[in-house]
Amino acid sequence: MPRIGPLSTSRKVLLAIYALVLALCAGFIAWSHASTYAALRREALTHLGSITSTLAGQVEGAHVHRLLDKYGSRGALVKNTQDAWYYVMHEHLRKAAASNGLESPILVLSYDSLDQELQIVATSGTEPRFRERFDRGQGRLLGDYFKGGRVDPEQASAHGDLMAFDTIVDGKGRVMGIVLAETPLATVHAAAERILWRNVLITSGVFALLGLLLFGSVGRWLRQQELDHTALMARHGHVTDSIQYVRKLQNALVPSQDAYATQFRDFFVMHRPKDLVSGDFHWYHRIGPDQCLVAAADCTGHGLPGAMLAGIGCSLLNELVTTSPERDPAELLHLLNERLIGTLHQQGRRSGAGDGMDVALCRIDRAANEVLFAGAFRPLYLVQEGQLTVINGDRRPIGGAHHGTDRHFTCHRLAVRPGDRLYLFSDGYVDQLGGPDHQRFMTKRFDDLVMHHQHLPLRDQGDVLERAFLDWKGESEQVDDICVLGLEV
């Protein structure tokens, strides 16, 4: 048994599947990480927005205005408890920052028109930063501040924080300031990376199990399948070699087309096995300068069983004509039937007793302008002066025990003239399925084909029959072996 190496087909298939699944999962994890990060960022911005929205409703716009009027210089407030209005505002911010776990302080900002800058009014931190300049993202915040809008929640500030704010208005609806909440973008990154590594660990575990499954159970199964396939191919190769050798032996038994050229001016032989070897065969034996025996036979089955019967039939005919060259075709068929039944031990048997052959056998005497014909389920076609005459054989086969062992056949004596044509054939041609309705070719079409092309030499007529068969068959499978023999007397 051949050894399956490390680069066997099964291993390559497993590695390809494993790599494909790995690539798909890696792509899915990357897509999932990007989606998770975007979702966490949106969630953080939404959370910040809800904080600022709540605080904007809690912080009084009038208090912001009064603080700015009361303390006009930077750093005027040094403690959160220094001013009651500031203390109340600071407590709102501190509680919101604590309850929401914000790392960065929440700020109340206001725009100073004299200094043209945003300034911190209040903070949730432990120390006041009253009137400090607020620089981060100022350009964007100023625009939204004037419009009384909100920071786009899909944008982060230039310094790497996520920011959201709401406007603080007084009783008259005037914008007094903004509440700004922010969180470091690194926090979102860290949360997304934790989920990423969790997914990577889970996927690694799944891949480890998948690898064990693929290279374990499935791998063993695939390797066994490959071993079985290799062994099957080896056996198939041996069978094919054997069939090729049988074909070589069959070609040695069946006469070549050159043999017919020694006695016939014009002829064709159409022999198309269904498989490599055939259960149909044609046979020729020269008796004298102007006498010969010609046959076309159809054995039971096709392929190797049919080829074995065909080989037996050829051998028996060669033996009979050598020992009894003077016998007519009917006597030869009678002897052939006895010898085949004896060779196959079919006397009194039922199982396998149907194996045999149908034969059309002619003795052609060109000197006497005479043809003797006998048939076992096969006819002879004779074309004289453009007229077709069909001489049917007897309805009993050669071999088999279903019709009794002692069978006699009718010998037909036909007068012929030079130029007359004889056709012997098996039933494979007329039984072929095909055409537009996938039907049998039928004998009527074959007869019309033969007669319609009588003006052609037989070699050309053989080509016509070949093309017609292929056209009719089309893409369909050939159903049986085919043997057609055309001879001009």
Residue pairs with C-beta under 8 A, 6 or more apart in sequence:
1 227
1 230
1 231
2 227
2 230
4 10
4 11
4 223
4 226
4 227
8 223
8 226
9 226
10 219
10 222
10 223
10 225
10 226
11 219
11 223
13 222
14 214
14 215
14 218
14 219
14 222
17 214
18 210
18 211
18 214
21 207
21 210
22 207
25 203
25 207
29 196
29 199
29 200
29 203
32 199
33 192
33 195
33 196
33 199
36 192
36 195
36 196
37 188
37 189
37 192
40 188
40 191
40 192
41 154
41 162
41 185
41 188
42 153
42 154
44 162
44 183
44 187
44 188
45 153
45 154
45 162
45 164
46 153
47 100
48 162
48 163
48 164
48 181
48 182
48 183
49 150
49 153
49 164
49 166
51 96
51 100
51 102
51 106
51 164
51 181
52 106
52 164
52 165
52 166
52 179
52 180
52 181
53 166
54 96
55 92
55 93
55 96
55 106
55 166
55 179
55 181
56 166
56 167
56 168
56 178
56 179
58 92
59 89
59 92
59 108
59 122
59 168
59 177
59 179
60 89
60 168
60 170
61 168
61 169
61 170
61 171
61 174
61 175
61 176
61 177
62 170
62 171
62 176
63 85
63 88
63 89
64 89
64 108
64 110
64 121
64 168
64 176
64 177
65 170
65 176
66 85
67 83
67 85
67 86
67 89
67 121
67 122
67 130
68 110
68 121
70 83
71 77
71 83
71 130
71 131
73 131
74 119
74 130
74 131
74 132
75 130
75 131
76 130
76 131
77 83
77 86
77 128
77 130
78 128
79 128
80 86
80 87
80 90
80 126
80 127
80 128
81 87
82 128
86 122
86 128
86 130
89 108
89 121
89 122
90 122
90 123
90 124
90 128
93 105
93 106
93 107
93 108
93 122
93 123
93 124
93 179
94 124
96 102
96 106
96 124
96 181
97 105
97 106
97 124
97 181
98 124
102 124
102 181
102 182
102 183
103 183
103 184
103 187
104 161
104 181
104 182
104 183
104 184
105 123
105 124
105 125
106 123
106 124
106 179
106 180
106 181
107 120
107 121
107 122
107 123
107 124
107 134
107 179
107 180
108 120
108 121
108 122
108 123
108 168
108 177
108 178
108 179
108 180
109 118
109 119
109 120
109 121
109 134
109 141
109 145
109 165
109 177
109 178
109 180
110 118
110 119
110 121
110 176
110 177
110 178
111 117
111 118
111 119
111 142
111 145
111 177
112 118
112 119
112 131
115 133
117 133
117 134
117 138
118 133
118 134
118 138
118 141
118 142
118 145
119 131
119 132
119 133
119 134
120 129
120 130
120 131
120 132
120 133
120 134
121 130
121 131
121 177
122 128
122 130
123 129
134 141
134 180
136 157
136 158
136 159
136 161
136 163
137 151
137 157
137 158
137 159
137 163
140 151
140 155
140 157
141 151
141 163
141 165
141 178
141 180
144 150
144 151
144 165
145 167
145 175
145 178
148 167
148 169
148 175
149 167
150 164
150 165
150 166
151 163
151 164
151 165
153 164
156 162
156 163
156 185
157 163
157 182
160 184
160 185
160 186
161 182
161 183
161 184
161 185
162 182
162 183
162 184
162 185
162 188
163 180
163 181
163 182
164 180
164 181
164 182
165 178
165 179
165 180
165 181
166 178
166 179
167 175
167 177
167 178
168 175
168 176
168 177
168 178
168 179
169 175
169 176
170 176
240 276
243 275
243 276
243 277
243 304
244 276
246 276
246 277
246 304
246 307
246 308
246 311
247 276
247 277
247 307
249 311
250 277
250 278
250 281
250 307
250 310
250 311
253 281
253 310
253 311
253 314
253 315
253 318
254 271
254 281
254 282
254 283
254 310
254 314
255 282
255 283
255 284
257 267
257 269
259 284
259 286
260 267
260 269
260 284
260 487
261 267
262 286
263 286
263 290
263 292
263 364
263 366
264 487
264 488
264 489
265 488
266 457
266 458
266 459
266 488
267 458
267 459
267 485
267 486
267 487
267 488
268 458
268 459
268 461
268 462
268 463
268 465
268 484
268 485
268 486
269 282
269 462
269 484
269 485
269 486
270 429
270 462
270 465
270 466
270 482
270 483
270 484
270 485
271 278
271 280
271 281
271 282
271 482
271 483
271 484
272 428
272 469
272 478
272 481
272 482
272 483
273 280
273 302
273 481
273 482
274 302
274 303
274 428
274 478
274 479
274 480
274 481
274 482
275 302
275 303
275 304
276 303
277 303
277 304
277 306
277 307
278 302
278 306
278 307
278 310
278 481
278 483
279 298
279 299
279 300
279 301
279 302
279 303
279 305
279 306
279 307
279 309
279 310
279 481
280 296
280 297
280 298
280 299
280 302
280 306
280 310
280 426
280 428
280 480
280 481
280 482
280 483
281 296
281 297
281 299
281 310
281 313
281 314
281 483
282 294
282 295
282 296
282 297
282 424
282 483
282 485
283 293
283 294
283 295
283 296
283 297
283 313
283 314
283 317
284 292
284 293
284 294
284 295
285 292
285 293
285 317
285 318
285 321
286 292
287 293
287 321
287 325
287 363
289 367
290 365
290 366
290 367
290 368
291 363
291 364
291 365
291 366
291 367
292 363
292 364
293 317
293 321
293 329
293 332
293 361
293 362
293 363
293 364
294 361
294 362
294 364
294 422
294 424
294 485
294 487
295 317
295 359
295 360
295 361
295 362
295 424
296 359
296 360
296 378
296 424
296 425
296 426
296 483
296 484
296 485
297 310
297 313
297 357
297 358
297 359
297 360
297 378
297 398
297 426
297 483
298 357
298 358
298 359
298 378
298 426
298 427
298 428
298 481
298 483
299 306
299 309
299 310
299 313
299 356
299 357
300 306
300 309
300 354
300 355
300 356
300 357
300 399
301 309
301 355
302 480
302 481
305 355
306 481
309 355
309 356
309 357
310 357
312 340
312 343
312 344
313 336
313 340
313 357
313 359
313 398
316 336
316 339
316 340
316 343
317 332
317 336
319 339
320 327
320 332
320 335
320 336
320 339
321 332
324 331
324 332
324 335
327 335
328 363
328 372
328 374
328 411
329 361
329 362
329 363
329 372
329 373
329 374
329 409
329 411
330 374
330 408
330 409
330 410
330 411
331 411
332 361
332 374
333 359
333 361
333 374
333 376
333 398
333 407
333 409
334 407
334 408
334 409
336 359
336 398
337 376
337 398
337 399
337 405
337 407
338 405
338 406
340 346
340 356
340 357
340 398
340 399
341 347
341 399
341 400
341 401
341 405
344 352
344 355
344 399
346 352
346 353
346 355
346 399
346 400
346 401
346 405
347 401
347 405
348 401
349 401
350 401
353 400
353 401
353 402
354 400
354 402
355 399
355 400
356 397
356 398
356 399
356 400
357 376
357 397
357 398
357 399
358 376
358 377
358 378
358 393
358 397
358 398
358 426
358 427
359 375
359 376
359 377
359 378
359 393
359 398
360 373
360 375
360 376
360 378
360 379
360 380
360 393
360 424
360 425
361 373
361 374
361 375
362 371
362 372
362 373
362 380
362 422
362 424
363 371
363 372
363 373
364 370
364 371
364 422
364 487
364 489
365 371
365 372
366 418
366 489
369 415
369 416
369 417
369 418
369 489
370 413
370 414
370 415
370 416
371 380
371 382
371 413
371 414
371 416
371 422
371 489
372 411
372 412
372 413
372 414
373 380
373 391
373 411
373 412
373 414
374 393
374 394
374 409
374 410
374 411
374 412
375 391
375 392
375 393
375 394
375 409
376 393
376 394
376 396
376 397
376 398
376 409
377 393
377 394
377 395
377 396
377 397
378 393
378 424
378 425
378 426
378 427
379 390
379 391
379 392
379 393
380 390
380 391
380 393
380 412
380 422
380 423
380 424
381 388
381 389
381 390
381 391
381 421
381 422
381 423
381 424
381 425
381 447
381 450
382 388
382 389
382 390
382 391
382 414
382 416
382 420
382 421
382 422
382 423
383 389
383 420
383 421
383 423
383 450
383 451
383 454
384 416
384 417
384 420
386 451
386 454
388 447
388 450
388 451
391 412
391 414
393 409
393 410
394 409
394 410
396 403
396 407
396 409
397 403
416 422
416 489
417 489
418 489
419 488
419 489
420 488
420 489
421 454
421 458
421 486
421 487
421 488
421 489
422 485
422 486
422 487
422 488
422 489
423 450
423 484
423 485
423 486
423 487
424 484
424 485
425 446
425 483
425 484
425 485
426 480
426 481
426 482
426 483
426 484
427 480
428 478
428 479
428 480
428 481
428 482
428 483
429 441
429 446
429 465
429 469
429 482
429 484
430 440
430 441
430 442
430 443
430 445
430 446
431 440
431 441
431 479
431 480
432 440
432 441
432 469
432 472
432 473
432 476
432 478
432 479
432 480
432 482
433 439
433 440
433 473
433 476
433 479
434 441
434 472
434 473
434 474
434 476
435 441
435 472
435 474
438 476
441 469
441 472
449 464
449 465
449 468
450 461
450 465
453 460
453 461
453 464
454 461
456 464
458 486
458 487
458 488
461 486
462 484
462 486
465 484
469 482
